Amino acid sequence: MFDKILIANRGEIALRVLRACKELGIATVAVHSTADADAMHVRLADESVCIGPPPARDSYLNIPSLLAACEITGADAVHPGYGFLSENARFADILAEHDIGFIGPKADHIRLMGDKIEAKRTAKRLGIPVVPGSDGGITDEEEAKRLATRIGYPVLIKAAAGGGGRGMKVARSEDELIDAVQTAKREAKAAFGDDAVYLEKFLDKPRHIEIQVLGDGCGGAICLGERDCSLQRRHQKVWEEGPSPALNEEQRAQILETVRRAMCELQYLGAGTVEFLYENGSFYFIEMNTRIQVEHPVTEMITGIDLVNEQIRIAAGGDLPVRQEEVRLVGHAIECRVNAENPVTFRPSPGRIDYYHPPGGLGVRVDSAVYQGYFIPPNYDSLIGKLIVHGRTRNECLMRLRRALDEFVVAGIDTTLPLFRALVRNSDIQNGDYDIHWLEHFLEKPETVDTAG
């Protein structure tokens, strides 16, 4: 087991990793920018190191500063959390060169899955169903036209090196195609330094369903159920739940076994998530995230398995926690991502929290690193916490979530809590009748969100 872990992240995920380390008896090192000097994970860690000014490129993305922090403190492993350097294969390689453990997948798998074209090819080779589309990047406009005609309109143009909706455009006809390709290439170049794009069939009303995996790196792997992440705004997840209300037991068992076999063949190491679009009974691979996910608590609540704890154990050479046949999904869980944003305009709302009262009670969990008096800096992602609720049934879970949301108070800044209070009372949500476009349509009527609530 590791002796000391440096947590190369901030906010709620840094605190989440810190808690897992403490429960494993491992010393912790918090790193922080000058803007995060008063952060909760900095206060609770055994040691802390300032790694630079507020801009992420000068601090949390600064590999030399992180290496220096490891050397200064004697940390023998790094947990990258999510975002920042969590899917940076070069960072994993550099740590290995310095004999520092990387609590994540093999660098080769990060590279492989970070290239969306190669990831799709690999998924297809491993027997995972994929969305009909191009086999590689688009080389010219005429090729794009031929492919789109073969696939059938509408088509989706996606950045090969991208994510989060950047470099992603829809073309519903040949008249729209070339402009969409050119726009996607410009956005991809600006966001990722790579203008390669590819084509996929655009599905009209799919759900976004992802499978949580753990692998031992030696050909062993387990799947820990699925999460339904279909409630999205601008391709960013807002509400996640598990199990998916759209799947039956046969569909669930089939896709879990397909993914498990693929991860065994890949010899995947650590935690990862295989993501699909699901429509009319069929699954279509879209990407694999080679890290812990923001929404990992949903899986923890329904399986009773601490994913961050297992990440650390497996990275240190430990075995998988259970066999696949021992995995049991118990009850239902929902996570709401609480952001420091206006719930109607989604404009960021940094500032000081004047009053903070999180909900409690049976089956209620809040993962957050904020506290009363904390100043939310304007330099980073607006996520300030996650409300996760578990119940014996989905209906019980929804009622518990409704109660918890009504208890949750954050004053001094705007948050997205009023949006979730509206969602949990909506009949489509209560019936589980939604797809990845549902929330965008809902938000076209801002009066449905009571900002005074």
Summary of the structure (lengths in Angstrom):
residues: 453
radius of gyration: 21.5
end to end distance: 47.8
largest distance: 60.9
contacts: 1576
relative contact order: 0.11
helix: 36%
strand: 26%
